Amino acid sequence: MVPVGGAHREYIICGAQIAFQGVIVSLLFKQKRWEYLGNMMTISFAGSLLLLPIVLLSNIVGTHPLFYTCYFMMVAGLMFLEHIRRSKLLGIGWWLTISWVIYRTLVLVIIMFA
């Protein structure tokens, strides 16, 4: 569904998102920077745990790429909802969720058209 890339591409995307969100939270809510980044890392870890079984079983199952795309979108959606929930608990509003979406959208555009 998207151009194939190596593991290094995913590491760069995820690492850059942590840096990007770190800059945004530092500009908007400096006093909550580490608390927010800790929550974001927990969400990312949960997402990676949800993706792990499919990655491990992909060679055995050999399912259609649409299945993997839908599963990934489901995990990303759950991560998005958890980000919203945790942002409300932190009292930081919608700005960091909006910046998360903007970052991911820009990355997708770059991947699709680069």
C-alpha positions, 0 to 999 in steps of 0.5 A: 500500500506504501513504498517498501522501506527498510527498518531504518526508515521506521526508526527515523520516522519514530525518532523524529516524531519524538523530537518533533513532539518534544519541541512542540510540548516544550514551546507550549507546555514546558512544565509538562514536557517530561510527563507528556513524553513519558506518556507518548513513549508508553503509547508508542510501546503499546502500539509496537506490542500490538504490531509485534504478533502480526510481524512475527506471524507474517511469514507463516500466515502470508495474508493479503497486504490489505489485511496488514494495512487495515491492522496497522490502521486499527493499531494507529487509531487505538494509539490516536485515541489513547493519545487524546485520552492521555492529553485530556488527563494531562490538561494540555488540550488538543494542540499536541494531538493536532501536531501529532496528526500533522507530523504523521500526515507530512511523513505519509506525503513524503513517503508516497511522493518521494 
